[in-house]
């Protein structure tokens, strides 16, 4: 998933009042076609590093 798309997903999720996201659906995060090494959740747009939430 593109970093930009994850940011949009995160905004939508926050606008919806941050409903519970369990389990997260994690995929590799990409920036301009390059893996960032982080994972993002396709449902809430959350960032994960080594399986742990970031920020
Ligand atoms: Zn999630």
mmCIF file of the protein (N, C-alpha, C, O) and its ligand, coordinates in Angstrom:
data_MODEL
# 
_entry.id   MODEL 
# 
loop_
_entity.id 
_entity.type 
_entity.pdbx_number_of_molecules 
1 polymer     1 
2 non-polymer 1 
# 
_entity_poly.entity_id                      1 
_entity_poly.type                           'polypeptide(L)' 
_entity_poly.nstd_linkage                   no 
_entity_poly.nstd_monomer                   no 
_entity_poly.pdbx_seq_one_letter_code       
;(UNK)(UNK)(UNK)(UNK)(UNK)(UNK)(UNK)(UNK)(UNK)(UNK)(UNK)(UNK)(UNK)(UNK)(UNK)(UNK)
(UNK)(UNK)(UNK)(UNK)(UNK)(UNK)(UNK)(UNK)(UNK)(UNK)(UNK)(UNK)(UNK)(UNK)(UNK)(UNK)
(UNK)(UNK)(UNK)(UNK)(UNK)(UNK)(UNK)(UNK)(UNK)(UNK)(UNK)(UNK)(UNK)(UNK)(UNK)(UNK)
(UNK)(UNK)(UNK)(UNK)(UNK)(UNK)(UNK)
;
_entity_poly.pdbx_seq_one_letter_code_can   XXXXXXXXXXXXXXXXXXXXXXXXXXXXXXXXXXXXXXXXXXXXXXXXXXXXXXX 
_entity_poly.pdbx_strand_id                 A 
# 
loop_
_entity_poly_seq.entity_id 
_entity_poly_seq.num 
_entity_poly_seq.mon_id 
_entity_poly_seq.hetero 
1 1  UNK n 
1 2  UNK n 
1 3  UNK n 
1 4  UNK n 
1 5  UNK n 
1 6  UNK n 
1 7  UNK n 
1 8  UNK n 
1 9  UNK n 
1 10 UNK n 
1 11 UNK n 
1 12 UNK n 
1 13 UNK n 
1 14 UNK n 
1 15 UNK n 
1 16 UNK n 
1 17 UNK n 
1 18 UNK n 
1 19 UNK n 
1 20 UNK n 
1 21 UNK n 
1 22 UNK n 
1 23 UNK n 
1 24 UNK n 
1 25 UNK n 
1 26 UNK n 
1 27 UNK n 
1 28 UNK n 
1 29 UNK n 
1 30 UNK n 
1 31 UNK n 
1 32 UNK n 
1 33 UNK n 
1 34 UNK n 
1 35 UNK n 
1 36 UNK n 
1 37 UNK n 
1 38 UNK n 
1 39 UNK n 
1 40 UNK n 
1 41 UNK n 
1 42 UNK n 
1 43 UNK n 
1 44 UNK n 
1 45 UNK n 
1 46 UNK n 
1 47 UNK n 
1 48 UNK n 
1 49 UNK n 
1 50 UNK n 
1 51 UNK n 
1 52 UNK n 
1 53 UNK n 
1 54 UNK n 
1 55 UNK n 
# 
loop_
_struct_asym.id 
_struct_asym.entity_id 
A 1 
B 2 
# 
loop_
_chem_comp.id 
_chem_comp.type 
_chem_comp.mon_nstd_flag 
UNK 'L-peptide linking' . 
ZN  non-polymer         . 
# 
_pdbx_entity_nonpoly.entity_id   2 
_pdbx_entity_nonpoly.name        ? 
_pdbx_entity_nonpoly.comp_id     ZN 
# 
_pdbx_nonpoly_scheme.asym_id         B 
_pdbx_nonpoly_scheme.entity_id       2 
_pdbx_nonpoly_scheme.mon_id          ZN 
_pdbx_nonpoly_scheme.ndb_seq_num     1 
_pdbx_nonpoly_scheme.pdb_seq_num     101 
_pdbx_nonpoly_scheme.auth_seq_num    101 
_pdbx_nonpoly_scheme.pdb_mon_id      ZN 
_pdbx_nonpoly_scheme.auth_mon_id     ZN 
_pdbx_nonpoly_scheme.pdb_strand_id   A 
_pdbx_nonpoly_scheme.pdb_ins_code    . 
# 
loop_
_atom_site.group_PDB 
_atom_site.id 
_atom_site.type_symbol 
_atom_site.label_atom_id 
_atom_site.label_alt_id 
_atom_site.label_comp_id 
_atom_site.label_asym_id 
_atom_site.label_entity_id 
_atom_site.label_seq_id 
_atom_site.pdbx_PDB_ins_code 
_atom_site.Cartn_x 
_atom_site.Cartn_y 
_atom_site.Cartn_z 
_atom_site.occupancy 
_atom_site.B_iso_or_equiv 
_atom_site.pdbx_formal_charge 
_atom_site.auth_seq_id 
_atom_site.auth_comp_id 
_atom_site.auth_asym_id 
_atom_site.auth_atom_id 
_atom_site.pdbx_PDB_model_num 
ATOM   1   N  N  . UNK A 1 1  ? 0.845   -1.191 0.000  1.00 0.00 ? 1   UNK A N  1 
ATOM   2   C  CA . UNK A 1 1  ? 0.000   0.000  0.000  1.00 0.00 ? 1   UNK A CA 1 
ATOM   3   C  C  . UNK A 1 1  ? 0.885   1.247  0.000  1.00 0.00 ? 1   UNK A C  1 
ATOM   4   O  O  . UNK A 1 1  ? 1.881   1.327  0.720  1.00 0.00 ? 1   UNK A O  1 
ATOM   5   N  N  . UNK A 1 2  ? 0.488   2.225  -0.837 1.00 0.00 ? 2   UNK A N  1 
ATOM   6   C  CA . UNK A 1 2  ? 1.251   3.463  -0.907 1.00 0.00 ? 2   UNK A CA 1 
ATOM   7   C  C  . UNK A 1 2  ? 1.080   4.296  0.365  1.00 0.00 ? 2   UNK A C  1 
ATOM   8   O  O  . UNK A 1 2  ? 0.007   4.336  0.966  1.00 0.00 ? 2   UNK A O  1 
ATOM   9   N  N  . UNK A 1 3  ? 2.146   4.944  0.747  1.00 0.00 ? 3   UNK A N  1 
ATOM   10  C  CA . UNK A 1 3  ? 2.158   5.783  1.944  1.00 0.00 ? 3   UNK A CA 1 
ATOM   11  C  C  . UNK A 1 3  ? 1.029   6.841  1.883  1.00 0.00 ? 3   UNK A C  1 
ATOM   12  O  O  . UNK A 1 3  ? 0.355   7.123  2.873  1.00 0.00 ? 3   UNK A O  1 
ATOM   13  N  N  . UNK A 1 4  ? 0.861   7.402  0.684  1.00 0.00 ? 4   UNK A N  1 
ATOM   14  C  CA . UNK A 1 4  ? -0.149  8.438  0.477  1.00 0.00 ? 4   UNK A CA 1 
ATOM   15  C  C  . UNK A 1 4  ? -1.565  7.888  0.705  1.00 0.00 ? 4   UNK A C  1 
ATOM   16  O  O  . UNK A 1 4  ? -2.424  8.539  1.301  1.00 0.00 ? 4   UNK A O  1 
ATOM   17  N  N  . UNK A 1 5  ? -1.766  6.675  0.210  1.00 0.00 ? 5   UNK A N  1 
ATOM   18  C  CA . UNK A 1 5  ? -3.067  6.033  0.349  1.00 0.00 ? 5   UNK A CA 1 
ATOM   19  C  C  . UNK A 1 5  ? -3.328  5.712  1.819  1.00 0.00 ? 5   UNK A C  1 
ATOM   20  O  O  . UNK A 1 5  ? -4.455  5.833  2.299  1.00 0.00 ? 5   UNK A O  1 
ATOM   21  N  N  . UNK A 1 6  ? -2.280  5.303  2.524  1.00 0.00 ? 6   UNK A N  1 
ATOM   22  C  CA . UNK A 1 6  ? -2.413  5.000  3.951  1.00 0.00 ? 6   UNK A CA 1 
ATOM   23  C  C  . UNK A 1 6  ? -2.797  6.255  4.720  1.00 0.00 ? 6   UNK A C  1 
ATOM   24  O  O  . UNK A 1 6  ? -3.604  6.195  5.648  1.00 0.00 ? 6   UNK A O  1 
ATOM   25  N  N  . UNK A 1 7  ? -2.224  7.390  4.340  1.00 0.00 ? 7   UNK A N  1 
ATOM   26  C  CA . UNK A 1 7  ? -2.537  8.657  5.003  1.00 0.00 ? 7   UNK A CA 1 
ATOM   27  C  C  . UNK A 1 7  ? -4.005  9.014  4.797  1.00 0.00 ? 7   UNK A C  1 
ATOM   28  O  O  . UNK A 1 7  ? -4.678  9.482  5.715  1.00 0.00 ? 7   UNK A O  1 
ATOM   29  N  N  . UNK A 1 8  ? -4.489  8.785  3.582  1.00 0.00 ? 8   UNK A N  1 
ATOM   30  C  CA . UNK A 1 8  ? -5.905  9.065  3.293  1.00 0.00 ? 8   UNK A CA 1 
ATOM   31  C  C  . UNK A 1 8  ? -6.806  8.135  4.098  1.00 0.00 ? 8   UNK A C  1 
ATOM   32  O  O  . UNK A 1 8  ? -7.825  8.558  4.644  1.00 0.00 ? 8   UNK A O  1 
ATOM   33  N  N  . UNK A 1 9  ? -6.417  6.860  4.164  1.00 0.00 ? 9   UNK A N  1 
ATOM   34  C  CA . UNK A 1 9  ? -7.200  5.882  4.914  1.00 0.00 ? 9   UNK A CA 1 
ATOM   35  C  C  . UNK A 1 9  ? -7.263  6.282  6.389  1.00 0.00 ? 9   UNK A C  1 
ATOM   36  O  O  . UNK A 1 9  ? -8.303  6.160  7.036  1.00 0.00 ? 9   UNK A O  1 
ATOM   37  N  N  . UNK A 1 10 ? -6.135  6.761  6.902  1.00 0.00 ? 10  UNK A N  1 
ATOM   38  C  CA . UNK A 1 10 ? -6.046  7.182  8.308  1.00 0.00 ? 10  UNK A CA 1 
ATOM   39  C  C  . UNK A 1 10 ? -6.990  8.370  8.568  1.00 0.00 ? 10  UNK A C  1 
ATOM   40  O  O  . UNK A 1 10 ? -7.666  8.427  9.596  1.00 0.00 ? 10  UNK A O  1 
ATOM   41  N  N  . UNK A 1 11 ? -7.020  9.307  7.622  1.00 0.00 ? 11  UNK A N  1 
ATOM   42  C  CA . UNK A 1 11 ? -7.901  10.473 7.769  1.00 0.00 ? 11  UNK A CA 1 
ATOM   43  C  C  . UNK A 1 11 ? -9.366  10.053 7.784  1.00 0.00 ? 11  UNK A C  1 
ATOM   44  O  O  . UNK A 1 11 ? -10.161 10.549 8.583  1.00 0.00 ? 11  UNK A O  1 
ATOM   45  N  N  . UNK A 1 12 ? -9.711  9.124  6.881  1.00 0.00 ? 12  UNK A N  1 
ATOM   46  C  CA . UNK A 1 12 ? -11.099 8.637  6.832  1.00 0.00 ? 12  UNK A CA 1 
ATOM   47  C  C  . UNK A 1 12 ? -11.461 7.958  8.137  1.00 0.00 ? 12  UNK A C  1 
ATOM   48  O  O  . UNK A 1 12 ? -12.562 8.134  8.658  1.00 0.00 ? 12  UNK A O  1 
ATOM   49  N  N  . UNK A 1 13 ? -10.523 7.178  8.662  1.00 0.00 ? 13  UNK A N  1 
ATOM   50  C  CA . UNK A 1 13 ? -10.751 6.422  9.895  1.00 0.00 ? 13  UNK A CA 1 
ATOM   51  C  C  . UNK A 1 13 ? -10.960 7.373  11.068 1.00 0.00 ? 13  UNK A C  1 
ATOM   52  O  O  . UNK A 1 13 ? -11.834 7.158  11.908 1.00 0.00 ? 13  UNK A O  1 
ATOM   53  N  N  . UNK A 1 14 ? -10.160 8.409  11.113 1.00 0.00 ? 14  UNK A N  1 
ATOM   54  C  CA . UNK A 1 14 ? -10.291 9.386  12.204 1.00 0.00 ? 14  UNK A CA 1 
ATOM   55  C  C  . UNK A 1 14 ? -11.597 10.169 12.062 1.00 0.00 ? 14  UNK A C  1 
ATOM   56  O  O  . UNK A 1 14 ? -12.245 10.488 13.059 1.00 0.00 ? 14  UNK A O  1 
ATOM   57  N  N  . UNK A 1 15 ? -11.980 10.477 10.815 1.00 0.00 ? 15  UNK A N  1 
ATOM   58  C  CA . UNK A 1 15 ? -13.236 11.191 10.578 1.00 0.00 ? 15  UNK A CA 1 
ATOM   59  C  C  . UNK A 1 15 ? -14.425 10.336 11.009 1.00 0.00 ? 15  UNK A C  1 
ATOM   60  O  O  . UNK A 1 15 ? -15.478 10.863 11.369 1.00 0.00 ? 15  UNK A O  1 
ATOM   61  N  N  . UNK A 1 16 ? -14.253 9.021  10.969 1.00 0.00 ? 16  UNK A N  1 
ATOM   62  C  CA . UNK A 1 16 ? -15.326 8.097  11.350 1.00 0.00 ? 16  UNK A CA 1 
ATOM   63  C  C  . UNK A 1 16 ? -15.334 7.871  12.860 1.00 0.00 ? 16  UNK A C  1 
ATOM   64  O  O  . UNK A 1 16 ? -16.118 7.068  13.365 1.00 0.00 ? 16  UNK A O  1 
ATOM   65  N  N  . UNK A 1 17 ? -14.459 8.580  13.583 1.00 0.00 ? 17  UNK A N  1 
ATOM   66  C  CA . UNK A 1 17 ? -14.434 8.467  15.037 1.00 0.00 ? 17  UNK A CA 1 
ATOM   67  C  C  . UNK A 1 17 ? -13.562 7.332  15.548 1.00 0.00 ? 17  UNK A C  1 
ATOM   68  O  O  . UNK A 1 17 ? -13.753 6.847  16.663 1.00 0.00 ? 17  UNK A O  1 
ATOM   69  N  N  . UNK A 1 18 ? -12.596 6.907  14.723 1.00 0.00 ? 18  UNK A N  1 
ATOM   70  C  CA . UNK A 1 18 ? -11.676 5.847  15.102 1.00 0.00 ? 18  UNK A CA 1 
ATOM   71  C  C  . UNK A 1 18 ? -12.355 4.609  15.697 1.00 0.00 ? 18  UNK A C  1 
ATOM   72  O  O  . UNK A 1 18 ? -12.116 4.269  16.855 1.00 0.00 ? 18  UNK A O  1 
ATOM   73  N  N  . UNK A 1 19 ? -13.187 3.946  14.921 1.00 0.00 ? 19  UNK A N  1 
ATOM   74  C  CA . UNK A 1 19 ? -13.780 2.700  15.433 1.00 0.00 ? 19  UNK A CA 1 
ATOM   75  C  C  . UNK A 1 19 ? -12.690 1.657  15.703 1.00 0.00 ? 19  UNK A C  1 
ATOM   76  O  O  . UNK A 1 19 ? -11.571 1.779  15.205 1.00 0.00 ? 19  UNK A O  1 
ATOM   77  N  N  . UNK A 1 20 ? -13.023 0.633  16.493 1.00 0.00 ? 20  UNK A N  1 
ATOM   78  C  CA . UNK A 1 20 ? -12.030 -0.399 16.795 1.00 0.00 ? 20  UNK A CA 1 
ATOM   79  C  C  . UNK A 1 20 ? -11.590 -1.080 15.509 1.00 0.00 ? 20  UNK A C  1 
ATOM   80  O  O  . UNK A 1 20 ? -12.411 -1.334 14.628 1.00 0.00 ? 20  UNK A O  1 
ATOM   81  N  N  . UNK A 1 21 ? -10.312 -1.373 15.396 1.00 0.00 ? 21  UNK A N  1 
ATOM   82  C  CA . UNK A 1 21 ? -9.784  -2.095 14.239 1.00 0.00 ? 21  UNK A CA 1 
ATOM   83  C  C  . UNK A 1 21 ? -9.068  -3.328 14.755 1.00 0.00 ? 21  UNK A C  1 
ATOM   84  O  O  . UNK A 1 21 ? -7.900  -3.277 15.139 1.00 0.00 ? 21  UNK A O  1 
ATOM   85  N  N  . UNK A 1 22 ? -9.791  -4.432 14.755 1.00 0.00 ? 22  UNK A N  1 
ATOM   86  C  CA . UNK A 1 22 ? -9.216  -5.652 15.334 1.00 0.00 ? 22  UNK A CA 1 
ATOM   87  C  C  . UNK A 1 22 ? -9.797  -6.855 14.613 1.00 0.00 ? 22  UNK A C  1 
ATOM   88  O  O  . UNK A 1 22 ? -11.008 -7.063 14.697 1.00 0.00 ? 22  UNK A O  1 
ATOM   89  N  N  . UNK A 1 23 ? -9.012  -7.659 13.911 1.00 0.00 ? 23  UNK A N  1 
ATOM   90  C  CA . UNK A 1 23 ? -7.566  -7.484 13.800 1.00 0.00 ? 23  UNK A CA 1 
ATOM   91  C  C  . UNK A 1 23 ? -7.216  -6.486 12.695 1.00 0.00 ? 23  UNK A C  1 
ATOM   92  O  O  . UNK A 1 23 ? -7.999  -6.253 11.774 1.00 0.00 ? 23  UNK A O  1 
ATOM   93  N  N  . UNK A 1 24 ? -6.037  -5.910 12.809 1.00 0.00 ? 24  UNK A N  1 
ATOM   94  C  CA . UNK A 1 24 ? -5.549  -5.034 11.752 1.00 0.00 ? 24  UNK A CA 1 
ATOM   95  C  C  . UNK A 1 24 ? -5.187  -5.887 10.541 1.00 0.00 ? 24  UNK A C  1 
ATOM   96  O  O  . UNK A 1 24 ? -4.793  -7.045 10.674 1.00 0.00 ? 24  UNK A O  1 
ATOM   97  N  N  . UNK A 1 25 ? -5.326  -5.301 9.372  1.00 0.00 ? 25  UNK A N  1 
ATOM   98  C  CA . UNK A 1 25 ? -4.948  -5.986 8.138  1.00 0.00 ? 25  UNK A CA 1 
ATOM   99  C  C  . UNK A 1 25 ? -3.664  -5.333 7.631  1.00 0.00 ? 25  UNK A C  1 
ATOM   100 O  O  . UNK A 1 25 ? -3.709  -4.307 6.953  1.00 0.00 ? 25  UNK A O  1 
ATOM   101 N  N  . UNK A 1 26 ? -2.532  -5.927 7.960  1.00 0.00 ? 26  UNK A N  1 
ATOM   102 C  CA . UNK A 1 26 ? -1.255  -5.300 7.658  1.00 0.00 ? 26  UNK A CA 1 
ATOM   103 C  C  . UNK A 1 26 ? -0.682  -5.698 6.311  1.00 0.00 ? 26  UNK A C  1 
ATOM   104 O  O  . UNK A 1 26 ? -0.675  -6.872 5.940  1.00 0.00 ? 26  UNK A O  1 
ATOM   105 N  N  . UNK A 1 27 ? -0.205  -4.704 5.592  1.00 0.00 ? 27  UNK A N  1 
ATOM   106 C  CA . UNK A 1 27 ? 0.490   -4.925 4.324  1.00 0.00 ? 27  UNK A CA 1 
ATOM   107 C  C  . UNK A 1 27 ? 1.753   -4.068 4.332  1.00 0.00 ? 27  UNK A C  1 
ATOM   108 O  O  . UNK A 1 27 ? 1.872   -3.140 5.132  1.00 0.00 ? 27  UNK A O  1 
ATOM   109 N  N  . UNK A 1 28 ? 2.685   -4.375 3.451  1.00 0.00 ? 28  UNK A N  1 
ATOM   110 C  CA . UNK A 1 28 ? 3.907   -3.582 3.370  1.00 0.00 ? 28  UNK A CA 1 
ATOM   111 C  C  . UNK A 1 28 ? 3.593   -2.186 2.854  1.00 0.00 ? 28  UNK A C  1 
ATOM   112 O  O  . UNK A 1 28 ? 2.756   -2.007 1.970  1.00 0.00 ? 28  UNK A O  1 
ATOM   113 N  N  . UNK A 1 29 ? 4.279   -1.204 3.422  1.00 0.00 ? 29  UNK A N  1 
ATOM   114 C  CA . UNK A 1 29 ? 4.090   0.176  2.993  1.00 0.00 ? 29  UNK A CA 1 
ATOM   115 C  C  . UNK A 1 29 ? 5.122   0.526  1.926  1.00 0.00 ? 29  UNK A C  1 
ATOM   116 O  O  . UNK A 1 29 ? 6.298   0.179  2.036  1.00 0.00 ? 29  UNK A O  1 
ATOM   117 N  N  . UNK A 1 30 ? 4.655   1.220  0.894  1.00 0.00 ? 30  UNK A N  1 
ATOM   118 C  CA . UNK A 1 30 ? 5.548   1.624  -0.195 1.00 0.00 ? 30  UNK A CA 1 
ATOM   119 C  C  . UNK A 1 30 ? 5.535   3.130  -0.348 1.00 0.00 ? 30  UNK A C  1 
ATOM   120 O  O  . UNK A 1 30 ? 4.518   3.787  -0.126 1.00 0.00 ? 30  UNK A O  1 
ATOM   121 N  N  . UNK A 1 31 ? 6.674   3.662  -0.727 1.00 0.00 ? 31  UNK A N  1 
ATOM   122 C  CA . UNK A 1 31 ? 6.758   5.078  -1.073 1.00 0.00 ? 31  UNK A CA 1 
ATOM   123 C  C  . UNK A 1 31 ? 7.441   5.171  -2.416 1.00 0.00 ? 31  UNK A C  1 
ATOM   124 O  O  . UNK A 1 31 ? 8.610   4.813  -2.558 1.00 0.00 ? 31  UNK A O  1 
ATOM   125 N  N  . UNK A 1 32 ? 6.705   5.657  -3.404 1.00 0.00 ? 32  UNK A N  1 
ATOM   126 C  CA . UNK A 1 32 ? 7.230   5.726  -4.771 1.00 0.00 ? 32  UNK A CA 1 
ATOM   127 C  C  . UNK A 1 32 ? 7.808   4.396  -5.239 1.00 0.00 ? 32  UNK A C  1 
ATOM   128 O  O  . UNK A 1 32 ? 8.887   4.340  -5.830 1.00 0.00 ? 32  UNK A O  1 
ATOM   129 N  N  . UNK A 1 33 ? 7.060   3.319  -4.958 1.00 0.00 ? 33  UNK A N  1 
ATOM   130 C  CA . UNK A 1 33 ? 7.462   2.008  -5.444 1.00 0.00 ? 33  UNK A CA 1 
ATOM   131 C  C  . UNK A 1 33 ? 8.516   1.311  -4.619 1.00 0.00 ? 33  UNK A C  1 
ATOM   132 O  O  . UNK A 1 33 ? 8.904   0.186  -4.935 1.00 0.00 ? 33  UNK A O  1 
ATOM   133 N  N  . UNK A 1 34 ? 8.995   1.964  -3.555 1.00 0.00 ? 34  UNK A N  1 
ATOM   134 C  CA . UNK A 1 34 ? 10.016  1.355  -2.701 1.00 0.00 ? 34  UNK A CA 1 
ATOM   135 C  C  . UNK A 1 34 ? 9.430   1.004  -1.341 1.00 0.00 ? 34  UNK A C  1 
ATOM   136 O  O  . UNK A 1 34 ? 8.726   1.812  -0.734 1.00 0.00 ? 34  UNK A O  1 
ATOM   137 N  N  . UNK A 1 35 ? 9.717   -0.178 -0.873 1.00 0.00 ? 35  UNK A N  1 
ATOM   138 C  CA . UNK A 1 35 ? 9.268   -0.569 0.453  1.00 0.00 ? 35  UNK A CA 1 
ATOM   139 C  C  . UNK A 1 35 ? 9.891   0.306  1.525  1.00 0.00 ? 35  UNK A C  1 
ATOM   140 O  O  . UNK A 1 35 ? 11.099  0.546  1.500  1.00 0.00 ? 35  UNK A O  1 
ATOM   141 N  N  . UNK A 1 36 ? 9.086   0.790  2.472  1.00 0.00 ? 36  UNK A N  1 
ATOM   142 C  CA . UNK A 1 36 ? 9.649   1.620  3.534  1.00 0.00 ? 36  UNK A CA 1 
ATOM   143 C  C  . UNK A 1 36 ? 10.146  0.755  4.690  1.00 0.00 ? 36  UNK A C  1 
ATOM   144 O  O  . UNK A 1 36 ? 10.875  1.234  5.558  1.00 0.00 ? 36  UNK A O  1 
ATOM   145 N  N  . UNK A 1 37 ? 9.749   -0.529 4.701  1.00 0.00 ? 37  UNK A N  1 
ATOM   146 C  CA . UNK A 1 37 ? 10.135  -1.406 5.805  1.00 0.00 ? 37  UNK A CA 1 
ATOM   147 C  C  . UNK A 1 37 ? 9.087   -1.429 6.900  1.00 0.00 ? 37  UNK A C  1 
ATOM   148 O  O  . UNK A 1 37 ? 9.119   -2.277 7.791  1.00 0.00 ? 37  UNK A O  1 
ATOM   149 N  N  . UNK A 1 38 ? 8.151   -0.480 6.824  1.00 0.00 ? 38  UNK A N  1 
ATOM   150 C  CA . UNK A 1 38 ? 7.042   -0.459 7.782  1.00 0.00 ? 38  UNK A CA 1 
ATOM   151 C  C  . UNK A 1 38 ? 5.851   -1.197 7.183  1.00 0.00 ? 38  UNK A C  1 
ATOM   152 O  O  . UNK A 1 38 ? 5.822   -1.519 5.995  1.00 0.00 ? 38  UNK A O  1 
ATOM   153 N  N  . UNK A 1 39 ? 4.866   -1.454 8.049  1.00 0.00 ? 39  UNK A N  1 
ATOM   154 C  CA . UNK A 1 39 ? 3.611   -2.032 7.575  1.00 0.00 ? 39  UNK A CA 1 
ATOM   155 C  C  . UNK A 1 39 ? 2.512   -1.033 7.858  1.00 0.00 ? 39  UNK A C  1 
ATOM   156 O  O  . UNK A 1 39 ? 2.603   -0.238 8.793  1.00 0.00 ? 39  UNK A O  1 
ATOM   157 N  N  . UNK A 1 40 ? 1.475   -1.081 7.044  1.00 0.00 ? 40  UNK A N  1 
ATOM   158 C  CA . UNK A 1 40 ? 0.307   -0.232 7.293  1.00 0.00 ? 40  UNK A CA 1 
ATOM   159 C  C  . UNK A 1 40 ? -0.931  -1.108 7.282  1.00 0.00 ? 40  UNK A C  1 
ATOM   160 O  O  . UNK A 1 40 ? -0.976  -2.154 6.634  1.00 0.00 ? 40  UNK A O  1 
ATOM   161 N  N  . UNK A 1 41 ? -1.929  -0.652 8.015  1.00 0.00 ? 41  UNK A N  1 
ATOM   162 C  CA . UNK A 1 41 ? -3.202  -1.366 8.065  1.00 0.00 ? 41  UNK A CA 1 
ATOM   163 C  C  . UNK A 1 41 ? -4.104  -0.803 6.980  1.00 0.00 ? 41  UNK A C  1 
ATOM   164 O  O  . UNK A 1 41 ? -4.307  0.408  6.900  1.00 0.00 ? 41  UNK A O  1 
ATOM   165 N  N  . UNK A 1 42 ? -4.650  -1.690 6.138  1.00 0.00 ? 42  UNK A N  1 
ATOM   166 C  CA . UNK A 1 42 ? -5.483  -1.233 5.025  1.00 0.00 ? 42  UNK A CA 1 
ATOM   167 C  C  . UNK A 1 42 ? -6.852  -0.766 5.510  1.00 0.00 ? 42  UNK A C  1 
ATOM   168 O  O  . UNK A 1 42 ? -7.585  -0.120 4.761  1.00 0.00 ? 42  UNK A O  1 
ATOM   169 N  N  . UNK A 1 43 ? -7.205  -1.086 6.760  1.00 0.00 ? 43  UNK A N  1 
ATOM   170 C  CA . UNK A 1 43 ? -8.521  -0.691 7.276  1.00 0.00 ? 43  UNK A CA 1 
ATOM   171 C  C  . UNK A 1 43 ? -8.467  0.651  7.994  1.00 0.00 ? 43  UNK A C  1 
ATOM   172 O  O  . UNK A 1 43 ? -9.301  1.522  7.745  1.00 0.00 ? 43  UNK A O  1 
ATOM   173 N  N  . UNK A 1 44 ? -7.472  0.828  8.902  1.00 0.00 ? 44  UNK A N  1 
ATOM   174 C  CA . UNK A 1 44 ? -7.425  2.070  9.681  1.00 0.00 ? 44  UNK A CA 1 
ATOM   175 C  C  . UNK A 1 44 ? -6.257  2.967  9.266  1.00 0.00 ? 44  UNK A C  1 
ATOM   176 O  O  . UNK A 1 44 ? -6.157  4.104  9.727  1.00 0.00 ? 44  UNK A O  1 
ATOM   177 N  N  . UNK A 1 45 ? -5.381  2.466  8.406  1.00 0.00 ? 45  UNK A N  1 
ATOM   178 C  CA . UNK A 1 45 ? -4.264  3.281  7.944  1.00 0.00 ? 45  UNK A CA 1 
ATOM   179 C  C  . UNK A 1 45 ? -3.161  3.431  8.974  1.00 0.00 ? 45  UNK A C  1 
ATOM   180 O  O  . UNK A 1 45 ? -2.242  4.228  8.786  1.00 0.00 ? 45  UNK A O  1 
ATOM   181 N  N  . UNK A 1 46 ? -3.239  2.673  10.064 1.00 0.00 ? 46  UNK A N  1 
ATOM   182 C  CA . UNK A 1 46 ? -2.223  2.753  11.118 1.00 0.00 ? 46  UNK A CA 1 
ATOM   183 C  C  . UNK A 1 46 ? -0.868  2.276  10.637 1.00 0.00 ? 46  UNK A C  1 
ATOM   184 O  O  . UNK A 1 46 ? -0.780  1.432  9.745  1.00 0.00 ? 46  UNK A O  1 
ATOM   185 N  N  . UNK A 1 47 ? 0.203   2.823  11.235 1.00 0.00 ? 47  UNK A N  1 
ATOM   186 C  CA . UNK A 1 47 ? 1.576   2.445  10.902 1.00 0.00 ? 47  UNK A CA 1 
ATOM   187 C  C  . UNK A 1 47 ? 2.088   1.421  11.895 1.00 0.00 ? 47  UNK A C  1 
ATOM   188 O  O  . UNK A 1 47 ? 1.842   1.529  13.096 1.00 0.00 ? 47  UNK A O  1 
ATOM   189 N  N  . UNK A 1 48 ? 2.800   0.429  11.389 1.00 0.00 ? 48  UNK A N  1 
ATOM   190 C  CA . UNK A 1 48 ? 3.339   -0.595 12.272 1.00 0.00 ? 48  UNK A CA 1 
ATOM   191 C  C  . UNK A 1 48 ? 4.782   -0.869 11.917 1.00 0.00 ? 48  UNK A C  1 
ATOM   192 O  O  . UNK A 1 48 ? 5.149   -0.920 10.743 1.00 0.00 ? 48  UNK A O  1 
ATOM   193 N  N  . UNK A 1 49 ? 5.598   -1.044 12.942 1.00 0.00 ? 49  UNK A N  1 
ATOM   194 C  CA . UNK A 1 49 ? 6.996   -1.379 12.742 1.00 0.00 ? 49  UNK A CA 1 
ATOM   195 C  C  . UNK A 1 49 ? 7.257   -2.632 13.546 1.00 0.00 ? 49  UNK A C  1 
ATOM   196 O  O  . UNK A 1 49 ? 7.075   -2.651 14.764 1.00 0.00 ? 49  UNK A O  1 
ATOM   197 N  N  . UNK A 1 50 ? 7.687   -3.684 12.858 1.00 0.00 ? 50  UNK A N  1 
ATOM   198 C  CA . UNK A 1 50 ? 7.877   -4.979 13.515 1.00 0.00 ? 50  UNK A CA 1 
ATOM   199 C  C  . UNK A 1 50 ? 6.631   -5.424 14.265 1.00 0.00 ? 50  UNK A C  1 
ATOM   200 O  O  . UNK A 1 50 ? 6.710   -6.010 15.344 1.00 0.00 ? 50  UNK A O  1 
ATOM   201 N  N  . UNK A 1 51 ? 5.465   -5.128 13.663 1.00 0.00 ? 51  UNK A N  1 
ATOM   202 C  CA . UNK A 1 51 ? 4.223   -5.603 14.236 1.00 0.00 ? 51  UNK A CA 1 
ATOM   203 C  C  . UNK A 1 51 ? 3.650   -4.756 15.352 1.00 0.00 ? 51  UNK A C  1 
ATOM   204 O  O  . UNK A 1 51 ? 2.567   -5.049 15.857 1.00 0.00 ? 51  UNK A O  1 
ATOM   205 N  N  . UNK A 1 52 ? 4.382   -3.674 15.758 1.00 0.00 ? 52  UNK A N  1 
ATOM   206 C  CA . UNK A 1 52 ? 3.890   -2.809 16.818 1.00 0.00 ? 52  UNK A CA 1 
ATOM   207 C  C  . UNK A 1 52 ? 3.425   -1.485 16.236 1.00 0.00 ? 52  UNK A C  1 
ATOM   208 O  O  . UNK A 1 52 ? 4.035   -0.960 15.304 1.00 0.00 ? 52  UNK A O  1 
ATOM   209 N  N  . UNK A 1 53 ? 2.331   -0.942 16.795 1.00 0.00 ? 53  UNK A N  1 
ATOM   210 C  CA . UNK A 1 53 ? 1.856   0.350  16.292 1.00 0.00 ? 53  UNK A CA 1 
ATOM   211 C  C  . UNK A 1 53 ? 2.911   1.436  16.457 1.00 0.00 ? 53  UNK A C  1 
ATOM   212 O  O  . UNK A 1 53 ? 3.644   1.452  17.447 1.00 0.00 ? 53  UNK A O  1 
ATOM   213 N  N  . UNK A 1 54 ? 2.987   2.344  15.486 1.00 0.00 ? 54  UNK A N  1 
ATOM   214 C  CA . UNK A 1 54 ? 3.907   3.484  15.553 1.00 0.00 ? 54  UNK A CA 1 
ATOM   215 C  C  . UNK A 1 54 ? 3.083   4.772  15.621 1.00 0.00 ? 54  UNK A C  1 
ATOM   216 O  O  . UNK A 1 54 ? 2.119   4.935  14.873 1.00 0.00 ? 54  UNK A O  1 
ATOM   217 N  N  . UNK A 1 55 ? 3.454   5.663  16.496 1.00 0.00 ? 55  UNK A N  1 
ATOM   218 C  CA . UNK A 1 55 ? 2.771   6.928  16.616 1.00 0.00 ? 55  UNK A CA 1 
ATOM   219 C  C  . UNK A 1 55 ? 1.372   6.766  17.146 1.00 0.00 ? 55  UNK A C  1 
ATOM   220 O  O  . UNK A 1 55 ? 0.654   7.753  17.308 1.00 0.00 ? 55  UNK A O  1 
HETATM 221 ZN ZN . ZN  B 2 .  ? -6.097  -1.270 11.633 1.00 0.00 ? 101 ZN  A ZN 1 
# 
